[in-house]
Amino acid sequence: MNTFTAIDFETATGYRNGICQIRLVRIENGITSKEINLLVQPPGNFYWNQFSDIHGISSKKNK
């Protein structure tokens, strides 16, 4: 069986603690079996505009 879980982090800033989204995808024999997508509020709910331009995630005050 070829099974693995892929993980992706989106960041709000260039700092390691600035995670704003986490996505996990479980693949079993080439088929997606489970997906989890979570939005995370980074410290101070602060986002760099150039990062928001890339992934489309921002604080409510920046929308």
C-alpha positions as MATLAB code, in Angstrom:
seq = 'MNTFTAIDFETATGYRNGICQIRLVRIENGITSKEINLLVQPPGNFYWNQFSDIHGISSKKNK';
ca = [
       0.000    0.000    0.000;
       1.326    3.456   -0.950;
      -0.026    5.745    1.788;
       1.194    9.145    2.916;
      -0.020   12.452    4.323;
       0.983   15.738    2.708;
       1.080   18.881    4.836;
       1.100   22.521    3.695;
       1.551   25.650    5.789;
       0.632   29.152    4.677;
       2.232   32.004    6.565;
       1.023   35.526    7.228;
       4.538   36.936    7.635;
       8.106   35.808    7.116;
       8.341   34.527   10.686;
       7.983   30.867   11.735;
       5.215   31.640   14.220;
       3.137   33.412   11.545;
       1.122   30.389   10.399;
      -2.322   31.359    9.055;
      -3.440   28.086    7.413;
      -2.636   24.389    7.716;
      -3.818   21.768    5.240;
      -3.369   17.992    5.494;
      -4.232   15.575    2.711;
      -4.121   11.797    3.183;
      -3.368    9.779    0.039;
      -4.009    6.030   -0.071;
      -3.050    4.190   -3.244;
      -3.185    7.387   -5.276;
      -6.631    8.426   -3.990;
      -7.358   11.273   -1.574;
      -8.998    9.630    1.439;
      -9.095   12.524    3.940;
      -8.557   16.285    3.938;
      -8.265   18.798    6.770;
      -8.011   22.543    6.168;
      -7.667   24.878    9.167;
      -7.329   28.641    9.346;
      -5.100   29.830   12.192;
      -4.943   33.380   13.530;
      -1.299   34.487   13.582;
       0.049   36.619   16.450;
      -1.713   39.978   16.505;
      -3.770   38.870   13.468;
      -1.043   40.584   11.422;
      -0.481   39.801    7.720;
       2.113   41.073    5.282;
       0.307   42.359    2.183;
       2.666   40.569   -0.220;
       1.851   37.236    1.467;
      -1.901   37.901    1.373;
      -1.547   38.717   -2.334;
      -0.139   35.212   -2.871;
      -2.529   33.053   -0.829;
      -5.550   35.348   -0.461;
      -5.764   35.060    3.336;
      -5.897   38.238    5.403;
      -7.328   39.643    8.617;
     -10.846   41.033    8.488;
      -9.480   44.544    8.937;
      -7.306   44.120    5.815;
     -10.080   42.844    3.539;
];
